[in-house]
């Protein structure tokens, strides 16, 4: 609306041959708006309003830009968390100083020239973003192909599936869904079922001359990208290289496969009209798929179910590695 009203009025003045407005705008572009306002009824109120709106527009834009730059230049554990206040103040102050310096140096033309100059190197950044997006989509397509192959093998009966090993009574399943799990209960499940299952799979893999190790860690192994309370994790690491002495949580890659069960504290889910207090918590033994997405709880799974789930993920990873090597080979030939 601002551009439509004042912009069209300025065009009308130029078309009608108003030389004074034309000359002032060409010499000092920032004075053009105020010249228009001075020749309208209630010019003092309009000028004060225009000045207030301009300051408001700049302040809100600078504040949003400072927030974005502060978040990009800091490590944030949650989407609901922002960067430190001092970092936002730093970026806001730097933006204001640069703006004032360019205005003092040459006014609006300097700002326009700076925008044009910065557009050229940023176009290179856009090209890199396009390239990385293409590679990311190619990787996702490769993973989906591997996933479909592994699922087809499982459907043909070549391997098991964690969901099909044991039929859990629906009443027991509902009870587990609505009840909370204490840290002791989750710890017992981790010690008696999860870790033995991972150890059993690692032992069988080593019999096949595959490097596999199991790492059990406590609360000291924090996940910097998760804001929830972390109580520990158990990790199965299968690698083409000798395993390290740490189960540092990373995503599976072409060089290594990782199956990580994380013990985390979460709020108790509420259903229907049930209301829980903020301190009503439960513990999950959570497996987070390396391809992303919501993790799932295995606290009530038995050792066989966990072992089969590990093999499900491992077979998908093997398919993914084989497909990725073919894709990389085709990509290298193209280059």
KOLGUFI-773586 format. One line per 3 residues: their letters; for each residue x, y, z of N, C-alpha, C. Coordinates in steps of 0.001 Angstrom, whole numbers, m for minus. Atoms other than C-alpha are relative to their C-alpha. Layout:
REM residues N
A) X/Y/Z/X/Y/Z/X/Y/Z; ...
//
This chain:
REM residues 335
XXX) 822/m1197/0/0/0/0/864/1258/0; m913/m1149/m55/2866/2369/857/566/291/m1385; m586/m176/1325/4550/1814/m2518/m1066/395/m1011
XXX) 1064/m294/964/1236/1915/m4391/m432/1463/90; 501/m1375/m163/131/5254/m2916/1072/1021/m344; m1027/m1020/207/3362/7261/m2777/764/m220/m1296
XXX) m686/245/1264/5004/5538/m5736/m791/500/m1188; 827/m481/1108/2087/6235/m8054/m120/1521/11; 48/m1463/m77/1887/9804/m6764/1289/617/m546
XXX) m1274/m497/522/5591/10300/m7507/54/m139/m1524; 38/166/1459/5144/8882/m11024/m908/1036/m648; 914/m1007/543/2211/11229/m11562/658/1369/m42
XXX) m702/m1283/m11/4345/14229/m10556/1012/85/m1139; m998/m3/1068/7089/13248/m13013/m678/95/m1361; 699/m30/1303/4604/12615/m15844/m567/1383/m283
XXX) 554/m1346/176/3020/16030/m15265/1080/1065/m173; m1092/m927/267/6468/17616/m15619/423/837/1178; m424/m739/m1188/7207/18683/m12048/1529/m68/86
XXX) m1455/m6/64/10849/19640/m12535/653/89/1363; m590/m158/m1331/11484/20612/m8899/107/m1349/705; m17/1318/m631/10515/17175/m7586/1003/m923/m693
XXX) m931/845/741/12506/15498/m10351/1438/299/364; m1385/m371/m287/15686/17448/m9667/402/m372/1428; m313/337/m1393/15514/16973/m5882/191/m1503/169
XXX) m91/1454/m133/14941/13236/m6224/1268/m536/m648; m1219/449/660/17825/12827/m8666/1238/359/805; m1167/m443/m755/20240/14809/m6496/87/m705/1359
XXX) 27/622/m1336/19182/13402/m3099/m1253/m876/92; 1189/868/41/16849/10374/m3399/m759/m62/1317; 681/123/m1288/16142/10292/340/m910/1186/305
XXX) 826/m1172/m238/14565/13783/133/m1289/m12/m818; 1178/13/874/12000/12829/m2519/m1295/m234/757; 1215/300/m753/9483/11359/m78/m435/1203/830
XXX) 354/m1117/m859/9664/14343/2271/m487/1194/m811; 512/m1083/875/9156/16780/m634/m1469/m254/m308; 1406/322/279/5940/14947/m1504/m865/289/1214
XXX) 793/m180/m1212/4756/15015/2097/m173/1469/355; 86/m1428/m297/5513/18739/2443/m1072/691/m834; 981/m608/889/3095/19478/m408/m1367/m665/120
XXX) 1288/607/m267/212/17458/1065/m612/626/1246; 642/m548/m1216/m2361/18605/3654/460/m771/1250; m457/620/m1239/m1284/17930/7237/1414/m520/m112
XXX) m1344/469/299/2368/17743/6203/800/m364/1254; m777/305/m1199/3778/17806/9743/m369/m1365/580; 435/1301/m518/1681/14863/10880/475/m1118/m919
XXX) m411/1024/958/2472/12938/7681/1500/m260/73; m1455/184/m87/6220/13564/7997/362/m761/1266; m273/710/m1248/6224/12446/11651/m414/m1467/m108
XXX) 469/1376/170/4197/9361/10741/939/m791/m909; m917/677/918/6507/8538/7818/1322/m321/683; m1245/238/m719/9568/8917/10042/m160/m1157/1000
XXX) 250/1070/m971/8031/6647/12706/m105/m1364/m704; 157/1258/736/7044/3989/10150/1346/m474/m546; m1321/374/519/10523/4091/8593/893/m583/1083
XXX) m807/517/m1114/12225/3641/11963/m513/m1366/444; 591/1276/m411/9792/870/12895/367/m1110/m985; m356/990/1015/10465/m927/9605/1461/m412/121
XXX) m1424/325/m109/14230/m696/10027/294/m788/1271; m286/663/m1274/14206/m1742/13696/m484/m1444/m27; 513/1377/46/11987/m4778/13135/815/m863/m957
XXX) m818/758/948/14013/m5845/10090/1376/m304/590; m1316/217/m611/17313/m5359/11939/m82/m1021/1130; 156/964/m1095/16005/m7290/14950/m154/m1421/m543
XXX) 167/1327/603/14883/m10201/12754/1309/m497/m600; m1283/389/575/18186/m10186/10885/1019/m366/1056; m934/304/m1087/20168/m10088/14132/m319/m1346/628
XXX) 390/1285/m574/18165/m13032/15484/437/m1156/m897; m387/1057/933/18774/m15092/12345/1515/m184/m11; m1457/106/31/22498/m14287/12232/549/m573/1307
XXX) m445/544/m1289/22874/m15033/15952/m274/m1503/75; 310/1429/m20/21122/m18402/15571/917/m784/m925; m883/687/937/23251/m19292/12553/1431/m96/517
XXX) m1384/m12/m488/26458/m18457/14420/142/m603/1391; m69/655/m1306/25673/m20453/17572/m608/m1389/m98; 534/1358/m48/24842/m24038/18486/m1228/m18/901
XXX) 1269/m23/m708/21206/m24398/19507/m505/m1429/133; 399/1379/m264/19864/m27565/21104/m1448/m276/m350; 1419/217/245/16180/m27014/20377/m530/1064/m942
XXX) 633/m960/897/13959/m25365/17783/m706/1107/771; 656/m1011/m837/12278/m23490/20647/988/900/729; m1032/m773/m682/15570/m21990/21803/668/951/m982
XXX) m696/m988/807/17279/m18849/20475/1408/218/545; m1374/m280/m401/20856/m17639/20649/28/932/1207; m168/m855/m1175/22232/m15725/23626/m297/1462/m348
XXX) 387/m1395/233/21049/m12134/24037/1195/853/m421; m1169/m825/336/24585/m10718/23877/403/m179/m1465; m343/224/1401/25116/m12307/20454/m965/739/m915
XXX) 971/m768/785/21902/m10772/19117/331/1492/49; m372/m1414/m127/22991/m7371/20474/1216/307/m865; m1193/m195/810/26373/m7791/18765/m354/155/m1483
XXX) 354/m73/1418/24835/m8487/15340/m865/1221/m303; 823/m1195/213/22245/m5706/15739/857/1257/m22; m890/m1160/m33/24957/m3200/16684/867/60/m1257
XXX) m831/21/1207/27161/m4320/13782/m796/425/m1221; 854/m414/1118/24254/m3931/11352/m233/1503/14; 213/m1442/m93/23521/m436/12644/1237/796/m354
XXX) m1248/m718/299/27181/635/12437/283/m14/m1497; m238/68/1445/27522/m599/8854/m976/879/m768; 994/m837/676/24301/1145/7835/344/1476/130
XXX) m361/m1407/m214/25343/4458/9389/1250/356/m799; m1239/m280/736/28820/4208/7828/m270/187/m1487; 293/m138/1425/27410/3687/4321/m829/1241/m299
XXX) 777/m1224/207/24883/6499/4735/887/1237/82; m916/m1146/m120/27610/8884/5888/928/71/m1209; m940/30/1122/29895/7776/3042/m627/484/m1299
XXX) 576/m418/1276/27392/8416/262/m1491/m109/m103; 1450/40/23/23785/7928/1204/m555/m1223/m711; 723/1097/653/21303/5797/m717/797/m631/m1146
XXX) m747/639/1099/23525/5290/m3835/1045/m1005/496; m991/927/m532/26219/3654/m1680/m666/m1307/425; 732/1201/m390/23644/1261/m209/m389/m829/m1219
XXX) 373/714/1219/22443/391/m3717/1208/m684/m627; m1204/584/584/25978/m181/m4966/502/m1182/835; m434/1107/m865/26827/m2338/m1936/m864/m1227/m229
XXX) 903/1128/269/23754/m4480/m2632/379/m699/m1293; m374/589/1289/24827/m4988/m6252/1326/m747/107; m1314/637/m137/28429/m5776/m5290/m106/m1325/748
XXX) 136/1222/m796/27380/m8361/m2688/m802/m1074/m710; 827/981/705/24975/m10021/m5120/855/m992/m784; m826/885/823/27802/m11446/m7259/597/m1147/800
XXX) m515/1162/m745/29621/m13526/m4589/m1119/m860/587; 1083/795/m558/26300/m14568/m3097/m618/m916/m1045; 488/894/1051/25268/m15987/m6472/811/m1290/m17
XXX) m799/1218/m112/28172/m18414/m6041/m489/m878/1136; 561/768/m1118/26706/m19420/m2673/m1282/m704/m431; 1234/608/490/23359/m20062/m4378/290/m1199/m886
XXX) m368/1134/855/25064/m22293/m6929/439/m1185/857; m413/1076/m902/26694/m24290/m4115/m1200/m626/704; 1208/531/m631/23310/m24614/m2394/m756/m898/m966
XXX) 673/825/1003/21790/m25933/m5623/720/m1333/m163; m771/1235/157/24616/m28472/m5952/m199/m931/1186; 161/841/m1189/24348/m29692/m2362/m1421/m544/96
XXX) 1371/496/12/20561/m29938/m2711/m135/m1176/m955; 47/1100/966/21013/m32117/m5797/663/m1245/571; m674/1151/m591/23505/m34348/m3974/m839/m612/1124
XXX) 826/504/m1094/21195/m34601/m957/m1195/m785/m537; 1131/723/596/18236/m35600/m3126/461/m1314/m625; m531/1237/563/20424/m38149/m4913/266/m1029/1091
XXX) m249/911/m1119/21494/m39627/m1574/m1293/m559/558; 1288/473/m498/17897/m39807/m405/m617/m1028/m941; 521/973/959/16897/m41573/m3618/745/m1328/119
XXX) m788/1221/m182/19748/m44049/m3107/m453/m765/1229; 455/668/m1221/18590/m44763/437/m1376/m629/m198; 1327/557/236/14999/m45264/m709/75/m1264/m850
XXX) m182/1216/787/16171/m47772/m3309/488/m1145/882; m499/1037/m904/18117/m49654/m647/m1091/m470/950; 1082/362/m906/15138/m49560/1694/m1015/m901/m684
XXX) 967/823/714/12832/m50989/m949/545/m1399/m240; m585/1329/205/15265/m53833/m1677/m34/m813/1296; m1/710/m1284/15615/m54717/2012/m1412/m416/390
XXX) 1381/349/m327/11851/m54616/2520/m514/m1125/m894; 417/1073/894/11324/m56810/m534/588/m1337/447; m612/1231/m503/13789/m59382/837/m733/m519/1234
XXX) 689/407/m1202/11987/m59384/4160/m1385/m553/m337; 1322/474/399/8627/m59811/2435/71/m1390/m627; m158/1314/616/9959/m62810/537/396/m1075/1002
XXX) m288/981/m1039/10892/m64460/3826/1465/m305/186; m1423/275/m162/14686/m64185/3651/493/374/1388; m420/m377/m1344/14879/m62601/7084/m1214/320/847
XXX) 1094/m244/m925/12829/m61709/10105/m345/1463/110; 416/m1374/m266/11084/m58602/11252/m353/102/1477; 239/m141/m1434/10943/m57292/14804/m1488/m12/329
XXX) 1429/m76/m280/7219/m56663/14525/m684/m1356/m96; 666/1261/219/6452/m60233/13472/483/m1138/858; m550/1083/m816/8338/m62181/16092/m970/m466/1078
XXX) 836/352/m1139/5834/m62075/18894/m1241/874/4; 1247/m741/m20/2209/m61062/19054/m291/450/1425; 235/m530/m1340/1819/m58799/22078/m1497/212/208
XXX) 1422/m231/m269/m1670/m58842/23655/m320/1487/m14; 294/m1423/176/m3436/m55604/22903/m206/709/1330; 159/m630/m1316/m4298/m54964/26577/1359/359/601
XXX) m1347/m277/m501/m618/m55225/27518/622/1170/m754; m532/m1107/802/294/m52903/24660/m615/1326/423; 669/m1228/m427/m2305/m50329/25758/503/446/1364
XXX) m509/m338/m1334/m1082/m50512/29352/1366/664/m86; m1331/m596/153/2483/m49809/28275/m86/1398/m608; 125/m1297/656/1338/m46917/26078/m388/1089/987
XXX) 520/m1011/m916/m464/m45143/28924/824/148/1270; m774/m61/m1241/1891/m45975/31810/1350/667/m220; m1336/m590/56/5166/m44267/32623/1035/m1039/416
XXX) m1116/903/m289/8541/m45999/32882/1012/752/852; m962/m636/m887/10925/m45212/35723/1416/m206/m531; m1393/209/414/14692/m44801/35215/527/m1382/363
XXX) m460/1335/m380/15275/m48054/37129/m540/m1069/m937; 594/973/915/12866/m49975/34896/677/64/m1373; m669/m141/1286/14452/m48558/31760/1432/m506/70
XXX) m1366/498/m154/17920/m49285/33113/65/m1514/25; 40/1462/m6/16982/m52898/33818/m238/m560/m1402; 254/453/1367/15577/m53277/30300/1243/157/m866
XXX) m1232/m211/761/18766/m51800/28867/1042/m1056/346; m1037/931/m448/21001/m54083/30959/m332/m1458/m311; 372/1411/107/19022/m57327/30662/m431/m425/m1401
XXX) 502/392/1307/17617/m57183/27124/717/691/m1153; m541/m752/1126/19049/m54418/24933/1482/m320/m209; m1444/227/129/22783/m54785/25653/314/m1456/m361
XXX) m267/1381/426/22741/m58635/25524/m344/m257/m1466; 343/177/1415/20981/m58466/22159/1071/603/m900; m1054/m626/809/23577/m56047/20781/1289/m814/68
XXX) m1204/828/m146/26403/m58191/22174/m119/m1276/m827; 192/1234/764/24904/m61314/20567/181/260/m1492; m155/m328/1418/24677/m59636/17160/1462/295/m325
XXX) m1410/m308/227/28230/m58282/17497/841/m1272/m31; m748/1263/m37/29516/m61767/18376/m161/m759/m1312; 241/708/1260/27898/m63319/15294/665/713/m1171
XXX) m657/m749/1080/29232/m60530/13071/1506/m229/12; m1442/249/m83/32758/m61053/14374/357/m1394/m506; m240/1329/546/32436/m64750/13486/83/26/m1523
XXX) m38/m168/1448/31909/m63534/9908/1115/961/m426; m1143/m887/274/35133/m61463/10116/m439/1449/m261; 478/m1378/93/33178/m58218/10475/336/708/1304
XXX) m371/m764/m1193/34502/m55569/12877/m1250/582/647; 1203/m459/m701/31713/m54991/15426/297/127/1486; m215/m248/m1414/31832/m53505/18911/m1262/605/613
XXX) 1116/m567/m745/29256/m52606/21550/551/929/1068; m438/m988/m985/29683/m49488/23689/m1196/360/879; 1031/m384/m971/27662/m48758/26842/512/1210/754
XXX) m416/m1264/m608/27837/m45198/28169/m1091/525/904; 923/m572/m961/26207/m43273/30980/m414/1411/m359; 477/m1369/268/24830/m39740/31337/1085/941/m504
XXX) m1070/m903/453/28255/m38264/30553/35/137/m1515; 5/m46/1473/27712/m39048/26846/m1213/790/m462; 1142/m846/320/25387/m36122/26246/m148/164/m1512
XXX) 303/m300/1397/23685/m35451/22927/m233/1501/m104; 147/m1459/27/24199/m31721/22163/m1201/477/m801; 1120/m405/838/21305/m31701/19684/m1352/m388/592
XXX) 1247/434/m634/18698/m33027/22142/m127/690/1343; 182/m762/m1234/17280/m30867/24922/m506/m853/1159; 531/860/m1048/15830/m33814/26856/1116/m520/908
XXX) m963/565/m954/17511/m35315/29922/510/m1333/m536; m644/1164/610/19971/m37957/28737/582/m865/1113; m445/895/m1066/20623/m41010/30938/1035/m1018/m461
XXX) m998/944/498/22934/m43032/28701/m410/m594/m1334; 298/650/1277/23078/m45123/25550/843/m1252/m153; m732/1193/418/24152/m48458/24135/86/40/m1512
XXX) m233/m145/1433/25678/m48512/20665/676/m1236/m559; m667/1033/781/26523/m51245/18189/623/692/m1207; m729/m656/1080/29202/m50029/15770/627/m1067/m880
XXX) m578/907/994/30034/m52011/12635/748/861/m996; m835/m872/813/32921/m50543/10671/944/m807/m854; m1003/619/848/35234/m51361/7828/1395/235/538
XXX) m1272/m281/m665/38012/m49965/10057/m92/m480/1440; 46/405/m1411/39001/m51040/13583/m813/982/821; 872/m846/m807/36471/m49730/16095/816/795/1005
XXX) m668/m845/m987/37470/m46891/18411/m523/m354/1382; 418/282/m1377/37057/m46847/22177/m1152/886/424; 1128/m865/m329/34037/m44570/21978/m1164/m312/m900
XXX) 1214/183/790/30480/m45008/20857/m617/1328/m362; 490/m1338/294/30196/m41339/19921/m1134/m62/m1003; 1204/145/792/26745/m40905/18475/107/793/m1290
XXX) m12/m592/1320/26827/m40233/14757/m968/m789/m859; 848/720/927/24686/m41189/11811/820/m1055/m718; m670/1005/812/25477/m44326/9876/457/629/m1308
XXX) m537/m503/1257/27617/m43637/6816/493/m1183/m812; m523/1075/826/29296/m45597/4065/1090/m751/742; m1117/631/m708/32235/m46316/6394/m430/m764/1250
XXX) 366/654/m1254/30302/m47415/9481/m1512/m49/159; 1409/167/m344/26935/m48672/10675/m139/148/1510; 207/m229/m1425/25597/m47551/14038/m1467/m228/348
XXX) 1332/202/m561/22594/m48819/15937/78/457/1450; m133/m644/m1307/22116/m46629/18993/m1343/m8/707; 1178/m51/m861/19588/m47091/21796/282/1034/1085
XXX) m230/m1131/m897/19329/m43881/23799/m1038/m2/1111; 900/m67/m1148/17831/m43637/27292/m250/1472/312; 327/m1416/m148/16036/m40281/27466/m1265/150/836
XXX) 1156/m329/m826/13525/m38680/29834/m904/936/m780; 963/m803/742/10368/m37298/28212/m1260/195/826; 1280/m172/m696/7029/m35907/29424/m944/m1168/m302
XXX) 987/1059/197/4263/m38465/29899/m1037/490/m1007; 1010/m430/978/1916/m38314/26876/m1382/53/624; 1358/m174/m515/m1618/m37106/27591/m994/m404/m1080
XXX) 1024/467/922/m4681/m38689/25987/m1371/417/523; 1361/m355/m386/m8281/m37527/25986/m15/1163/970; 136/m1069/m992/m9135/m35489/29073/1030/m118/1116
XXX) m1024/153/m1034/m6163/m36720/31090/937/1189/m6; m890/m1150/m144/m4035/m33860/32407/1171/m420/869; m1201/349/m758/m459/m34395/33546/721/1271/420
XXX) m809/m1113/m461/1751/m32099/35549/1298/65/m806; m1234/m189/767/4953/m30697/34071/1095/m960/449; m1042/901/m497/7017/m33013/36292/m382/m1472/m137
XXX) 358/1391/275/5190/m36189/35155/828/m473/m1197; m971/387/1026/7980/m37893/33225/36/m1510/m160; m228/1405/268/8722/m41237/31652/1340/m143/m714
XXX) m1300/260/625/11881/m42841/30266/m220/m875/m1233; 82/754/1243/12205/m44095/26700/1362/m578/m347; m1189/572/638/14747/m46462/25201/m205/191/m1487
XXX) 370/m503/1325/14743/m44719/21877/1041/m355/m1043; m834/233/1181/16141/m45853/18547/m353/1066/m1014; 226/m1070/979/16549/m42947/16146/528/m454/m1355
XXX) m481/427/1320/16697/m43968/12456/1051/957/m543; m1082/m859/488/19894/m42715/10826/m435/849/m1173; 488/m790/1121/17858/m41429/7877/m836/1183/454
XXX) 798/m1092/m528/16020/m39011/10175/m1398/m474/382; 1348/348/m401/12501/m38931/11541/m107/m236/1496; 274/202/m1415/10896/m39665/14893/542/m1341/466
XXX) m492/1245/m559/12596/m42256/17066/m1132/m834/590; 1016/880/m566/10698/m45233/18463/551/m689/1238; m353/526/m1312/10666/m46824/21910/58/m1526/m42
XXX) m164/1453/m18/11968/m50382/22438/86/m522/1430; m178/356/m1399/11692/m50518/26226/m660/m1334/340; 685/1245/m319/9260/m53475/26181/326/m1114/m986
XXX) m391/1039/952/10976/m55435/23386/886/m1029/700; m914/1008/m519/12685/m58728/24150/1278/m14/m824; m1312/m2/658/16231/m59548/23058/m96/m415/m1459
XXX) 136/432/1389/15139/m61376/19902/m568/1099/m881; 559/m1098/777/13036/m58451/18760/1045/1075/m277; m1049/m1005/185/15931/m56049/19308/1025/m492/m1025
XXX) m988/544/928/18339/m58356/17453/m522/51/m1441; 567/m58/1339/16001/m58610/14476/m120/1437/m505; 65/m1403/409/15510/m54853/14466/1370/495/m427
XXX) m1369/m350/390/19294/m54429/14375/297/m527/m1395; m268/589/1313/19491/m56792/11406/m813/688/m1089; 781/m753/981/16672/m54935/9652/757/1255/m436
XXX) m744/m1222/310/18671/m51695/9887/1330/m327/m693; m1299/368/574/21942/m53455/9052/m144/m405/m1465; 215/402/1386/20537/m55010/5872/m304/1209/m883
XXX) 264/m1225/756/19197/m51637/4764/1290/775/m236; m1278/m711/148/22617/m50136/5403/875/m673/m1051; m788/709/1013/24336/m52840/3335/m516/300/m1398
XXX) 568/m335/1300/21937/m52208/472/339/1436/m381; m308/m1414/250/22515/m48467/835/1456/175/m409; m1422/m112/332/26308/m48870/764/243/m481/m1424
XXX) m198/511/1354/26155/m51006/m2368/m560/930/m1050; 596/m923/965/23806/m48592/m4137/771/1302/m58; m756/m1262/m25/25830/m45556/m3002/1296/m121/m785
XXX) m1249/179/736/29069/m47004/m4410/m247/27/m1500; 329/m55/1423/27373/m47492/m7763/m318/1425/m431; 344/m1390/324/25982/m43957/m7673/1235/868/m58
XXX) m1236/m774/1/29365/m42500/m6757/834/m300/m1243; m754/368/1191/30964/m44437/m9624/m575/683/m1228; 619/m680/1134/28431/m43059/m12089/263/1486/54
XXX) m252/m1427/m141/28900/m39555/m10702/1435/355/m389; m1411/m252/335/32707/m39793/m11041/205/m54/m1509; m142/84/1446/32388/m40885/m14662/m565/1223/m697
XX) 583/m1207/590/30151/m37900/m15373/967/1175/101; m953/m1094/m172/32765/m35549/m13946/1224/m182/m890
//
